[in-house]
Amino acid sequence: MLLSLNTLPEWGMRWLNHVPVAVISALVAQELFTTDGHFTNLSSNVEWITALPTLWVAIQTRSLLGTVVAGILSLMLL
């Protein structure tokens, strides 16, 4: 409601563009590196091993659907 009355400066709008990426990164990192509130060993962490090909597909294709399918298939195979 407050922002509808005023316009944000250009630097504020650029900063707000990074908020969704930061939130998703924090959620994914928490899921990948912790189990029950403790850091996990990366060599036995299936989610971390699954994240590597999923990240590669995301970078190569820039497709949300392709990334989700790659993640699901990687997890199913492991």
mmCIF file of the N, C-alpha and C atoms, coordinates in Angstrom:
data_MODEL
# 
_entry.id   MODEL 
# 
loop_
_atom_site.group_PDB 
_atom_site.id 
_atom_site.type_symbol 
_atom_site.label_atom_id 
_atom_site.label_alt_id 
_atom_site.label_comp_id 
_atom_site.label_asym_id 
_atom_site.label_entity_id 
_atom_site.label_seq_id 
_atom_site.pdbx_PDB_ins_code 
_atom_site.Cartn_x 
_atom_site.Cartn_y 
_atom_site.Cartn_z 
_atom_site.occupancy 
_atom_site.B_iso_or_equiv 
_atom_site.pdbx_formal_charge 
_atom_site.auth_seq_id 
_atom_site.auth_comp_id 
_atom_site.auth_asym_id 
_atom_site.auth_atom_id 
_atom_site.pdbx_PDB_model_num 
ATOM 1   N N  . MET A 1 1  ? 0.821  -1.174  0.000   1.00 0.00 ? 1  MET A N  1 
ATOM 2   C CA . MET A 1 1  ? 0.000  0.000   0.000   1.00 0.00 ? 1  MET A CA 1 
ATOM 3   C C  . MET A 1 1  ? 0.878  1.254   0.000   1.00 0.00 ? 1  MET A C  1 
ATOM 4   N N  . LEU A 1 2  ? 1.959  1.210   0.767   1.00 0.00 ? 2  LEU A N  1 
ATOM 5   C CA . LEU A 1 2  ? 2.838  2.371   0.816   1.00 0.00 ? 2  LEU A CA 1 
ATOM 6   C C  . LEU A 1 2  ? 3.547  2.607   -0.510  1.00 0.00 ? 2  LEU A C  1 
ATOM 7   N N  . LEU A 1 3  ? 3.923  1.520   -1.170  1.00 0.00 ? 3  LEU A N  1 
ATOM 8   C CA . LEU A 1 3  ? 4.642  1.677   -2.434  1.00 0.00 ? 3  LEU A CA 1 
ATOM 9   C C  . LEU A 1 3  ? 3.734  2.138   -3.563  1.00 0.00 ? 3  LEU A C  1 
ATOM 10  N N  . SER A 1 4  ? 2.445  1.932   -3.449  1.00 0.00 ? 4  SER A N  1 
ATOM 11  C CA . SER A 1 4  ? 1.545  2.376   -4.509  1.00 0.00 ? 4  SER A CA 1 
ATOM 12  C C  . SER A 1 4  ? 1.402  3.899   -4.523  1.00 0.00 ? 4  SER A C  1 
ATOM 13  N N  . LEU A 1 5  ? 1.688  4.540   -3.408  1.00 0.00 ? 5  LEU A N  1 
ATOM 14  C CA . LEU A 1 5  ? 1.586  5.996   -3.347  1.00 0.00 ? 5  LEU A CA 1 
ATOM 15  C C  . LEU A 1 5  ? 2.828  6.692   -3.889  1.00 0.00 ? 5  LEU A C  1 
ATOM 16  N N  . ASN A 1 6  ? 3.960  6.031   -3.810  1.00 0.00 ? 6  ASN A N  1 
ATOM 17  C CA . ASN A 1 6  ? 5.230  6.614   -4.249  1.00 0.00 ? 6  ASN A CA 1 
ATOM 18  C C  . ASN A 1 6  ? 5.890  5.703   -5.279  1.00 0.00 ? 6  ASN A C  1 
ATOM 19  N N  . THR A 1 7  ? 6.809  6.267   -6.025  1.00 0.00 ? 7  THR A N  1 
ATOM 20  C CA . THR A 1 7  ? 7.603  5.453   -6.943  1.00 0.00 ? 7  THR A CA 1 
ATOM 21  C C  . THR A 1 7  ? 8.978  5.245   -6.340  1.00 0.00 ? 7  THR A C  1 
ATOM 22  N N  . LEU A 1 8  ? 9.507  4.059   -6.531  1.00 0.00 ? 8  LEU A N  1 
ATOM 23  C CA . LEU A 1 8  ? 10.841 3.750   -6.027  1.00 0.00 ? 8  LEU A CA 1 
ATOM 24  C C  . LEU A 1 8  ? 11.891 4.272   -6.999  1.00 0.00 ? 8  LEU A C  1 
ATOM 25  N N  . PRO A 1 9  ? 13.046 4.659   -6.476  1.00 0.00 ? 9  PRO A N  1 
ATOM 26  C CA . PRO A 1 9  ? 14.127 5.063   -7.383  1.00 0.00 ? 9  PRO A CA 1 
ATOM 27  C C  . PRO A 1 9  ? 14.635 3.863   -8.185  1.00 0.00 ? 9  PRO A C  1 
ATOM 28  N N  . GLU A 1 10 ? 15.347 4.140   -9.234  1.00 0.00 ? 10 GLU A N  1 
ATOM 29  C CA . GLU A 1 10 ? 15.844 3.091   -10.133 1.00 0.00 ? 10 GLU A CA 1 
ATOM 30  C C  . GLU A 1 10 ? 16.697 2.065   -9.389  1.00 0.00 ? 10 GLU A C  1 
ATOM 31  N N  . TRP A 1 11 ? 17.569 2.522   -8.472  1.00 0.00 ? 11 TRP A N  1 
ATOM 32  C CA . TRP A 1 11 ? 18.416 1.583   -7.736  1.00 0.00 ? 11 TRP A CA 1 
ATOM 33  C C  . TRP A 1 11 ? 17.571 0.667   -6.845  1.00 0.00 ? 11 TRP A C  1 
ATOM 34  N N  . GLY A 1 12 ? 16.477 1.157   -6.332  1.00 0.00 ? 12 GLY A N  1 
ATOM 35  C CA . GLY A 1 12 ? 15.585 0.346   -5.513  1.00 0.00 ? 12 GLY A CA 1 
ATOM 36  C C  . GLY A 1 12 ? 14.896 -0.729  -6.327  1.00 0.00 ? 12 GLY A C  1 
ATOM 37  N N  . MET A 1 13 ? 14.479 -0.377  -7.528  1.00 0.00 ? 13 MET A N  1 
ATOM 38  C CA . MET A 1 13 ? 13.846 -1.357  -8.405  1.00 0.00 ? 13 MET A CA 1 
ATOM 39  C C  . MET A 1 13 ? 14.839 -2.435  -8.842  1.00 0.00 ? 13 MET A C  1 
ATOM 40  N N  . ARG A 1 14 ? 16.085 -2.039  -9.135  1.00 0.00 ? 14 ARG A N  1 
ATOM 41  C CA . ARG A 1 14 ? 17.111 -3.022  -9.504  1.00 0.00 ? 14 ARG A CA 1 
ATOM 42  C C  . ARG A 1 14 ? 17.379 -3.968  -8.339  1.00 0.00 ? 14 ARG A C  1 
ATOM 43  N N  . TRP A 1 15 ? 17.409 -3.439  -7.126  1.00 0.00 ? 15 TRP A N  1 
ATOM 44  C CA . TRP A 1 15 ? 17.652 -4.256  -5.939  1.00 0.00 ? 15 TRP A CA 1 
ATOM 45  C C  . TRP A 1 15 ? 16.517 -5.258  -5.740  1.00 0.00 ? 15 TRP A C  1 
ATOM 46  N N  . LEU A 1 16 ? 15.289 -4.816  -5.924  1.00 0.00 ? 16 LEU A N  1 
ATOM 47  C CA . LEU A 1 16 ? 14.139 -5.702  -5.746  1.00 0.00 ? 16 LEU A CA 1 
ATOM 48  C C  . LEU A 1 16 ? 14.107 -6.827  -6.779  1.00 0.00 ? 16 LEU A C  1 
ATOM 49  N N  . ASN A 1 17 ? 14.719 -6.630  -7.934  1.00 0.00 ? 17 ASN A N  1 
ATOM 50  C CA . ASN A 1 17 ? 14.778 -7.688  -8.942  1.00 0.00 ? 17 ASN A CA 1 
ATOM 51  C C  . ASN A 1 17 ? 15.583 -8.895  -8.461  1.00 0.00 ? 17 ASN A C  1 
ATOM 52  N N  . HIS A 1 18 ? 16.498 -8.693  -7.503  1.00 0.00 ? 18 HIS A N  1 
ATOM 53  C CA . HIS A 1 18 ? 17.350 -9.777  -7.013  1.00 0.00 ? 18 HIS A CA 1 
ATOM 54  C C  . HIS A 1 18 ? 16.732 -10.538 -5.840  1.00 0.00 ? 18 HIS A C  1 
ATOM 55  N N  . VAL A 1 19 ? 15.675 -10.039 -5.266  1.00 0.00 ? 19 VAL A N  1 
ATOM 56  C CA . VAL A 1 19 ? 15.077 -10.673 -4.089  1.00 0.00 ? 19 VAL A CA 1 
ATOM 57  C C  . VAL A 1 19 ? 14.566 -12.083 -4.381  1.00 0.00 ? 19 VAL A C  1 
ATOM 58  N N  . PRO A 1 20 ? 13.811 -12.345 -5.457  1.00 0.00 ? 20 PRO A N  1 
ATOM 59  C CA . PRO A 1 20 ? 13.340 -13.723 -5.691  1.00 0.00 ? 20 PRO A CA 1 
ATOM 60  C C  . PRO A 1 20 ? 14.483 -14.721 -5.852  1.00 0.00 ? 20 PRO A C  1 
ATOM 61  N N  . VAL A 1 21 ? 15.548 -14.340 -6.530  1.00 0.00 ? 21 VAL A N  1 
ATOM 62  C CA . VAL A 1 21 ? 16.690 -15.234 -6.718  1.00 0.00 ? 21 VAL A CA 1 
ATOM 63  C C  . VAL A 1 21 ? 17.351 -15.531 -5.376  1.00 0.00 ? 21 VAL A C  1 
ATOM 64  N N  . ALA A 1 22 ? 17.482 -14.528 -4.530  1.00 0.00 ? 22 ALA A N  1 
ATOM 65  C CA . ALA A 1 22 ? 18.099 -14.721 -3.221  1.00 0.00 ? 22 ALA A CA 1 
ATOM 66  C C  . ALA A 1 22 ? 17.254 -15.626 -2.334  1.00 0.00 ? 22 ALA A C  1 
ATOM 67  N N  . VAL A 1 23 ? 15.949 -15.472 -2.383  1.00 0.00 ? 23 VAL A N  1 
ATOM 68  C CA . VAL A 1 23 ? 15.067 -16.304 -1.559  1.00 0.00 ? 23 VAL A CA 1 
ATOM 69  C C  . VAL A 1 23 ? 15.125 -17.756 -2.020  1.00 0.00 ? 23 VAL A C  1 
ATOM 70  N N  . ILE A 1 24 ? 15.039 -17.993 -3.317  1.00 0.00 ? 24 ILE A N  1 
ATOM 71  C CA . ILE A 1 24 ? 15.106 -19.361 -3.842  1.00 0.00 ? 24 ILE A CA 1 
ATOM 72  C C  . ILE A 1 24 ? 16.459 -19.989 -3.524  1.00 0.00 ? 24 ILE A C  1 
ATOM 73  N N  . SER A 1 25 ? 17.541 -19.226 -3.666  1.00 0.00 ? 25 SER A N  1 
ATOM 74  C CA . SER A 1 25 ? 18.871 -19.749 -3.358  1.00 0.00 ? 25 SER A CA 1 
ATOM 75  C C  . SER A 1 25 ? 18.984 -20.159 -1.900  1.00 0.00 ? 25 SER A C  1 
ATOM 76  N N  . ALA A 1 26 ? 18.447 -19.361 -1.013  1.00 0.00 ? 26 ALA A N  1 
ATOM 77  C CA . ALA A 1 26 ? 18.496 -19.686 0.417   1.00 0.00 ? 26 ALA A CA 1 
ATOM 78  C C  . ALA A 1 26 ? 17.698 -20.950 0.719   1.00 0.00 ? 26 ALA A C  1 
ATOM 79  N N  . LEU A 1 27 ? 16.538 -21.088 0.114   1.00 0.00 ? 27 LEU A N  1 
ATOM 80  C CA . LEU A 1 27 ? 15.717 -22.285 0.354   1.00 0.00 ? 27 LEU A CA 1 
ATOM 81  C C  . LEU A 1 27 ? 16.377 -23.545 -0.201  1.00 0.00 ? 27 LEU A C  1 
ATOM 82  N N  . VAL A 1 28 ? 16.922 -23.448 -1.401  1.00 0.00 ? 28 VAL A N  1 
ATOM 83  C CA . VAL A 1 28 ? 17.570 -24.610 -2.013  1.00 0.00 ? 28 VAL A CA 1 
ATOM 84  C C  . VAL A 1 28 ? 18.836 -24.979 -1.248  1.00 0.00 ? 28 VAL A C  1 
ATOM 85  N N  . ALA A 1 29 ? 19.639 -24.004 -0.871  1.00 0.00 ? 29 ALA A N  1 
ATOM 86  C CA . ALA A 1 29 ? 20.872 -24.281 -0.129  1.00 0.00 ? 29 ALA A CA 1 
ATOM 87  C C  . ALA A 1 29 ? 20.572 -24.954 1.205   1.00 0.00 ? 29 ALA A C  1 
ATOM 88  N N  . GLN A 1 30 ? 19.545 -24.501 1.886   1.00 0.00 ? 30 GLN A N  1 
ATOM 89  C CA . GLN A 1 30 ? 19.174 -25.119 3.160   1.00 0.00 ? 30 GLN A CA 1 
ATOM 90  C C  . GLN A 1 30 ? 18.770 -26.575 2.953   1.00 0.00 ? 30 GLN A C  1 
ATOM 91  N N  . GLU A 1 31 ? 18.051 -26.845 1.893   1.00 0.00 ? 31 GLU A N  1 
ATOM 92  C CA . GLU A 1 31 ? 17.605 -28.211 1.619   1.00 0.00 ? 31 GLU A CA 1 
ATOM 93  C C  . GLU A 1 31 ? 18.770 -29.106 1.208   1.00 0.00 ? 31 GLU A C  1 
ATOM 94  N N  . LEU A 1 32 ? 19.729 -28.563 0.477   1.00 0.00 ? 32 LEU A N  1 
ATOM 95  C CA . LEU A 1 32 ? 20.839 -29.373 -0.017  1.00 0.00 ? 32 LEU A CA 1 
ATOM 96  C C  . LEU A 1 32 ? 21.876 -29.689 1.050   1.00 0.00 ? 32 LEU A C  1 
ATOM 97  N N  . PHE A 1 33 ? 22.149 -28.743 1.919   1.00 0.00 ? 33 PHE A N  1 
ATOM 98  C CA . PHE A 1 33 ? 23.282 -28.885 2.830   1.00 0.00 ? 33 PHE A CA 1 
ATOM 99  C C  . PHE A 1 33 ? 22.920 -29.304 4.246   1.00 0.00 ? 33 PHE A C  1 
ATOM 100 N N  . THR A 1 34 ? 21.658 -29.349 4.605   1.00 0.00 ? 34 THR A N  1 
ATOM 101 C CA . THR A 1 34 ? 21.302 -29.698 5.984   1.00 0.00 ? 34 THR A CA 1 
ATOM 102 C C  . THR A 1 34 ? 20.256 -30.810 6.018   1.00 0.00 ? 34 THR A C  1 
ATOM 103 N N  . THR A 1 35 ? 20.332 -31.602 7.077   1.00 0.00 ? 35 THR A N  1 
ATOM 104 C CA . THR A 1 35 ? 19.323 -32.606 7.375   1.00 0.00 ? 35 THR A CA 1 
ATOM 105 C C  . THR A 1 35 ? 19.069 -32.541 8.876   1.00 0.00 ? 35 THR A C  1 
ATOM 106 N N  . ASP A 1 36 ? 17.842 -32.337 9.254   1.00 0.00 ? 36 ASP A N  1 
ATOM 107 C CA . ASP A 1 36 ? 17.456 -32.203 10.665  1.00 0.00 ? 36 ASP A CA 1 
ATOM 108 C C  . ASP A 1 36 ? 18.243 -31.104 11.368  1.00 0.00 ? 36 ASP A C  1 
ATOM 109 N N  . GLY A 1 37 ? 18.549 -30.036 10.653  1.00 0.00 ? 37 GLY A N  1 
ATOM 110 C CA . GLY A 1 37 ? 19.229 -28.895 11.250  1.00 0.00 ? 37 GLY A CA 1 
ATOM 111 C C  . GLY A 1 37 ? 20.734 -29.028 11.364  1.00 0.00 ? 37 GLY A C  1 
ATOM 112 N N  . HIS A 1 38 ? 21.314 -30.103 10.839  1.00 0.00 ? 38 HIS A N  1 
ATOM 113 C CA . HIS A 1 38 ? 22.763 -30.315 10.901  1.00 0.00 ? 38 HIS A CA 1 
ATOM 114 C C  . HIS A 1 38 ? 23.308 -30.431 9.488   1.00 0.00 ? 38 HIS A C  1 
ATOM 115 N N  . PHE A 1 39 ? 24.551 -29.970 9.309   1.00 0.00 ? 39 PHE A N  1 
ATOM 116 C CA . PHE A 1 39 ? 25.187 -30.111 8.003   1.00 0.00 ? 39 PHE A CA 1 
ATOM 117 C C  . PHE A 1 39 ? 25.388 -31.584 7.688   1.00 0.00 ? 39 PHE A C  1 
ATOM 118 N N  . THR A 1 40 ? 25.204 -31.937 6.418   1.00 0.00 ? 40 THR A N  1 
ATOM 119 C CA . THR A 1 40 ? 25.342 -33.331 6.008   1.00 0.00 ? 40 THR A CA 1 
ATOM 120 C C  . THR A 1 40 ? 26.632 -33.530 5.234   1.00 0.00 ? 40 THR A C  1 
ATOM 121 N N  . ASN A 1 41 ? 27.083 -34.766 5.208   1.00 0.00 ? 41 ASN A N  1 
ATOM 122 C CA . ASN A 1 41 ? 28.255 -35.143 4.438   1.00 0.00 ? 41 ASN A CA 1 
ATOM 123 C C  . ASN A 1 41 ? 27.876 -35.121 2.960   1.00 0.00 ? 41 ASN A C  1 
ATOM 124 N N  . LEU A 1 42 ? 28.608 -34.378 2.154   1.00 0.00 ? 42 LEU A N  1 
ATOM 125 C CA . LEU A 1 42 ? 28.233 -34.222 0.750   1.00 0.00 ? 42 LEU A CA 1 
ATOM 126 C C  . LEU A 1 42 ? 28.377 -35.504 -0.054  1.00 0.00 ? 42 LEU A C  1 
ATOM 127 N N  . SER A 1 43 ? 29.265 -36.405 0.359   1.00 0.00 ? 43 SER A N  1 
ATOM 128 C CA . SER A 1 43 ? 29.465 -37.624 -0.429  1.00 0.00 ? 43 SER A CA 1 
ATOM 129 C C  . SER A 1 43 ? 28.283 -38.583 -0.329  1.00 0.00 ? 43 SER A C  1 
ATOM 130 N N  . SER A 1 44 ? 27.519 -38.515 0.749   1.00 0.00 ? 44 SER A N  1 
ATOM 131 C CA . SER A 1 44 ? 26.375 -39.407 0.900   1.00 0.00 ? 44 SER A CA 1 
ATOM 132 C C  . SER A 1 44 ? 25.042 -38.682 0.757   1.00 0.00 ? 44 SER A C  1 
ATOM 133 N N  . ASN A 1 45 ? 25.073 -37.442 0.325   1.00 0.00 ? 45 ASN A N  1 
ATOM 134 C CA . ASN A 1 45 ? 23.873 -36.625 0.214   1.00 0.00 ? 45 ASN A CA 1 
ATOM 135 C C  . ASN A 1 45 ? 23.295 -36.774 -1.194  1.00 0.00 ? 45 ASN A C  1 
ATOM 136 N N  . VAL A 1 46 ? 22.204 -37.512 -1.312  1.00 0.00 ? 46 VAL A N  1 
ATOM 137 C CA . VAL A 1 46 ? 21.593 -37.782 -2.616  1.00 0.00 ? 46 VAL A CA 1 
ATOM 138 C C  . VAL A 1 46 ? 21.087 -36.492 -3.258  1.00 0.00 ? 46 VAL A C  1 
ATOM 139 N N  . GLU A 1 47 ? 20.554 -35.581 -2.454  1.00 0.00 ? 47 GLU A N  1 
ATOM 140 C CA . GLU A 1 47 ? 20.040 -34.326 -3.007  1.00 0.00 ? 47 GLU A CA 1 
ATOM 141 C C  . GLU A 1 47 ? 21.155 -33.520 -3.670  1.00 0.00 ? 47 GLU A C  1 
ATOM 142 N N  . TRP A 1 48 ? 22.333 -33.509 -3.075  1.00 0.00 ? 48 TRP A N  1 
ATOM 143 C CA . TRP A 1 48 ? 23.465 -32.764 -3.642  1.00 0.00 ? 48 TRP A CA 1 
ATOM 144 C C  . TRP A 1 48 ? 23.908 -33.395 -4.962  1.00 0.00 ? 48 TRP A C  1 
ATOM 145 N N  . ILE A 1 49 ? 23.961 -34.720 -4.991  1.00 0.00 ? 49 ILE A N  1 
ATOM 146 C CA . ILE A 1 49 ? 24.361 -35.414 -6.214  1.00 0.00 ? 49 ILE A CA 1 
ATOM 147 C C  . ILE A 1 49 ? 23.322 -35.174 -7.309  1.00 0.00 ? 49 ILE A C  1 
ATOM 148 N N  . THR A 1 50 ? 22.052 -35.113 -6.944  1.00 0.00 ? 50 THR A N  1 
ATOM 149 C CA . THR A 1 50 ? 20.980 -34.836 -7.897  1.00 0.00 ? 50 THR A CA 1 
ATOM 150 C C  . THR A 1 50 ? 21.030 -33.396 -8.390  1.00 0.00 ? 50 THR A C  1 
ATOM 151 N N  . ALA A 1 51 ? 21.469 -32.488 -7.541  1.00 0.00 ? 51 ALA A N  1 
ATOM 152 C CA . ALA A 1 51 ? 21.488 -31.074 -7.894  1.00 0.00 ? 51 ALA A CA 1 
ATOM 153 C C  . ALA A 1 51 ? 22.488 -30.760 -9.000  1.00 0.00 ? 51 ALA A C  1 
ATOM 154 N N  . LEU A 1 52 ? 23.553 -31.525 -9.103  1.00 0.00 ? 52 LEU A N  1 
ATOM 155 C CA . LEU A 1 52 ? 24.584 -31.223 -10.102 1.00 0.00 ? 52 LEU A CA 1 
ATOM 156 C C  . LEU A 1 52 ? 24.077 -31.346 -11.540 1.00 0.00 ? 52 LEU A C  1 
ATOM 157 N N  . PRO A 1 53 ? 23.487 -32.484 -11.948 1.00 0.00 ? 53 PRO A N  1 
ATOM 158 C CA . PRO A 1 53 ? 22.965 -32.519 -13.324 1.00 0.00 ? 53 PRO A CA 1 
ATOM 159 C C  . PRO A 1 53 ? 21.776 -31.583 -13.532 1.00 0.00 ? 53 PRO A C  1 
ATOM 160 N N  . THR A 1 54 ? 21.005 -31.364 -12.480 1.00 0.00 ? 54 THR A N  1 
ATOM 161 C CA . THR A 1 54 ? 19.877 -30.447 -12.591 1.00 0.00 ? 54 THR A CA 1 
ATOM 162 C C  . THR A 1 54 ? 20.372 -29.028 -12.851 1.00 0.00 ? 54 THR A C  1 
ATOM 163 N N  . LEU A 1 55 ? 21.407 -28.626 -12.145 1.00 0.00 ? 55 LEU A N  1 
ATOM 164 C CA . LEU A 1 55 ? 21.999 -27.299 -12.362 1.00 0.00 ? 55 LEU A CA 1 
ATOM 165 C C  . LEU A 1 55 ? 22.569 -27.188 -13.766 1.00 0.00 ? 55 LEU A C  1 
ATOM 166 N N  . TRP A 1 56 ? 23.206 -28.248 -14.242 1.00 0.00 ? 56 TRP A N  1 
ATOM 167 C CA . TRP A 1 56 ? 23.774 -28.220 -15.591 1.00 0.00 ? 56 TRP A CA 1 
ATOM 168 C C  . TRP A 1 56 ? 22.659 -28.030 -16.632 1.00 0.00 ? 56 TRP A C  1 
ATOM 169 N N  . VAL A 1 57 ? 21.548 -28.752 -16.467 1.00 0.00 ? 57 VAL A N  1 
ATOM 170 C CA . VAL A 1 57 ? 20.421 -28.610 -17.405 1.00 0.00 ? 57 VAL A CA 1 
ATOM 171 C C  . VAL A 1 57 ? 19.844 -27.200 -17.331 1.00 0.00 ? 57 VAL A C  1 
ATOM 172 N N  . ALA A 1 58 ? 19.741 -26.657 -16.130 1.00 0.00 ? 58 ALA A N  1 
ATOM 173 C CA . ALA A 1 58 ? 19.195 -25.311 -15.965 1.00 0.00 ? 58 ALA A CA 1 
ATOM 174 C C  . ALA A 1 58 ? 20.060 -24.275 -16.679 1.00 0.00 ? 58 ALA A C  1 
ATOM 175 N N  . ILE A 1 59 ? 21.361 -24.409 -16.565 1.00 0.00 ? 59 ILE A N  1 
ATOM 176 C CA . ILE A 1 59 ? 22.267 -23.448 -17.209 1.00 0.00 ? 59 ILE A CA 1 
ATOM 177 C C  . ILE A 1 59 ? 22.232 -23.610 -18.728 1.00 0.00 ? 59 ILE A C  1 
ATOM 178 N N  . GLN A 1 60 ? 22.205 -24.855 -19.202 1.00 0.00 ? 60 GLN A N  1 
ATOM 179 C CA . GLN A 1 60 ? 22.243 -25.105 -20.640 1.00 0.00 ? 60 GLN A CA 1 
ATOM 180 C C  . GLN A 1 60 ? 20.945 -24.736 -21.351 1.00 0.00 ? 60 GLN A C  1 
ATOM 181 N N  . THR A 1 61 ? 19.801 -25.056 -20.737 1.00 0.00 ? 61 THR A N  1 
ATOM 182 C CA . THR A 1 61 ? 18.535 -24.876 -21.439 1.00 0.00 ? 61 THR A CA 1 
ATOM 183 C C  . THR A 1 61 ? 17.773 -23.624 -21.044 1.00 0.00 ? 61 THR A C  1 
ATOM 184 N N  . ARG A 1 62 ? 17.997 -23.132 -19.842 1.00 0.00 ? 62 ARG A N  1 
ATOM 185 C CA . ARG A 1 62 ? 17.238 -21.994 -19.299 1.00 0.00 ? 62 ARG A CA 1 
ATOM 186 C C  . ARG A 1 62 ? 15.733 -22.266 -19.348 1.00 0.00 ? 62 ARG A C  1 
ATOM 187 N N  . SER A 1 63 ? 15.383 -23.534 -19.147 1.00 0.00 ? 63 SER A N  1 
ATOM 188 C CA . SER A 1 63 ? 13.986 -23.952 -19.204 1.00 0.00 ? 63 SER A CA 1 
ATOM 189 C C  . SER A 1 63 ? 13.565 -24.468 -17.838 1.00 0.00 ? 63 SER A C  1 
ATOM 190 N N  . LEU A 1 64 ? 12.509 -23.906 -17.294 1.00 0.00 ? 64 LEU A N  1 
ATOM 191 C CA . LEU A 1 64 ? 12.016 -24.355 -16.000 1.00 0.00 ? 64 LEU A CA 1 
ATOM 192 C C  . LEU A 1 64 ? 11.506 -25.787 -16.089 1.00 0.00 ? 64 LEU A C  1 
ATOM 193 N N  . LEU A 1 65 ? 10.752 -26.103 -17.120 1.00 0.00 ? 65 LEU A N  1 
ATOM 194 C CA . LEU A 1 65 ? 10.229 -27.454 -17.274 1.00 0.00 ? 65 LEU A CA 1 
ATOM 195 C C  . LEU A 1 65 ? 11.363 -28.465 -17.437 1.00 0.00 ? 65 LEU A C  1 
ATOM 196 N N  . GLY A 1 66 ? 12.339 -28.147 -18.265 1.00 0.00 ? 66 GLY A N  1 
ATOM 197 C CA . GLY A 1 66 ? 13.472 -29.053 -18.450 1.00 0.00 ? 66 GLY A CA 1 
ATOM 198 C C  . GLY A 1 66 ? 14.258 -29.263 -17.175 1.00 0.00 ? 66 GLY A C  1 
ATOM 199 N N  . THR A 1 67 ? 14.407 -28.208 -16.375 1.00 0.00 ? 67 THR A N  1 
ATOM 200 C CA . THR A 1 67 ? 15.129 -28.303 -15.117 1.00 0.00 ? 67 THR A CA 1 
ATOM 201 C C  . THR A 1 67 ? 14.382 -29.180 -14.125 1.00 0.00 ? 67 THR A C  1 
ATOM 202 N N  . VAL A 1 68 ? 13.079 -29.000 -14.035 1.00 0.00 ? 68 VAL A N  1 
ATOM 203 C CA . VAL A 1 68 ? 12.271 -29.807 -13.111 1.00 0.00 ? 68 VAL A CA 1 
ATOM 204 C C  . VAL A 1 68 ? 12.304 -31.272 -13.527 1.00 0.00 ? 68 VAL A C  1 
ATOM 205 N N  . VAL A 1 69 ? 12.149 -31.542 -14.807 1.00 0.00 ? 69 VAL A N  1 
ATOM 206 C CA . VAL A 1 69 ? 12.180 -32.922 -15.301 1.00 0.00 ? 69 VAL A CA 1 
ATOM 207 C C  . VAL A 1 69 ? 13.554 -33.540 -15.036 1.00 0.00 ? 69 VAL A C  1 
ATOM 208 N N  . ALA A 1 70 ? 14.622 -32.808 -15.280 1.00 0.00 ? 70 ALA A N  1 
ATOM 209 C CA . ALA A 1 70 ? 15.969 -33.322 -15.026 1.00 0.00 ? 70 ALA A CA 1 
ATOM 210 C C  . ALA A 1 70 ? 16.163 -33.627 -13.543 1.00 0.00 ? 70 ALA A C  1 
ATOM 211 N N  . GLY A 1 71 ? 15.668 -32.774 -12.676 1.00 0.00 ? 71 GLY A N  1 
ATOM 212 C CA . GLY A 1 71 ? 15.784 -33.015 -11.238 1.00 0.00 ? 71 GLY A CA 1 
ATOM 213 C C  . GLY A 1 71 ? 15.011 -34.239 -10.791 1.00 0.00 ? 71 GLY A C  1 
ATOM 214 N N  . ILE A 1 72 ? 13.804 -34.391 -11.294 1.00 0.00 ? 72 ILE A N  1 
ATOM 215 C CA . ILE A 1 72 ? 12.984 -35.545 -10.923 1.00 0.00 ? 72 ILE A CA 1 
ATOM 216 C C  . ILE A 1 72 ? 13.612 -36.840 -11.444 1.00 0.00 ? 72 ILE A C  1 
ATOM 217 N N  . LEU A 1 73 ? 14.046 -36.825 -12.691 1.00 0.00 ? 73 LEU A N  1 
ATOM 218 C CA . LEU A 1 73 ? 14.676 -38.026 -13.254 1.00 0.00 ? 73 LEU A CA 1 
ATOM 219 C C  . LEU A 1 73 ? 15.975 -38.388 -12.536 1.00 0.00 ? 73 LEU A C  1 
ATOM 220 N N  . SER A 1 74 ? 16.774 -37.375 -12.198 1.00 0.00 ? 74 SER A N  1 
ATOM 221 C CA . SER A 1 74 ? 18.023 -37.629 -11.479 1.00 0.00 ? 74 SER A CA 1 
ATOM 222 C C  . SER A 1 74 ? 17.747 -38.236 -10.116 1.00 0.00 ? 74 SER A C  1 
ATOM 223 N N  . LEU A 1 75 ? 16.785 -37.715 -9.419  1.00 0.00 ? 75 LEU A N  1 
ATOM 224 C CA . LEU A 1 75 ? 16.442 -38.251 -8.100  1.00 0.00 ? 75 LEU A CA 1 
ATOM 225 C C  . LEU A 1 75 ? 15.885 -39.664 -8.210  1.00 0.00 ? 75 LEU A C  1 
ATOM 226 N N  . MET A 1 76 ? 15.076 -39.919 -9.226  1.00 0.00 ? 76 MET A N  1 
ATOM 227 C CA . MET A 1 76 ? 14.519 -41.263 -9.408  1.00 0.00 ? 76 MET A CA 1 
ATOM 228 C C  . MET A 1 76 ? 15.627 -42.274 -9.721  1.00 0.00 ? 76 MET A C  1 
ATOM 229 N N  . LEU A 1 77 ? 16.595 -41.878 -10.533 1.00 0.00 ? 77 LEU A N  1 
ATOM 230 C CA . LEU A 1 77 ? 17.681 -42.797 -10.888 1.00 0.00 ? 77 LEU A CA 1 
ATOM 231 C C  . LEU A 1 77 ? 18.581 -43.097 -9.693  1.00 0.00 ? 77 LEU A C  1 
ATOM 232 N N  . LEU A 1 78 ? 18.762 -42.110 -8.830  1.00 0.00 ? 78 LEU A N  1 
ATOM 233 C CA . LEU A 1 78 ? 19.613 -42.342 -7.658  1.00 0.00 ? 78 LEU A CA 1 
ATOM 234 C C  . LEU A 1 78 ? 18.842 -43.016 -6.550  1.00 0.00 ? 78 LEU A C  1 
# 
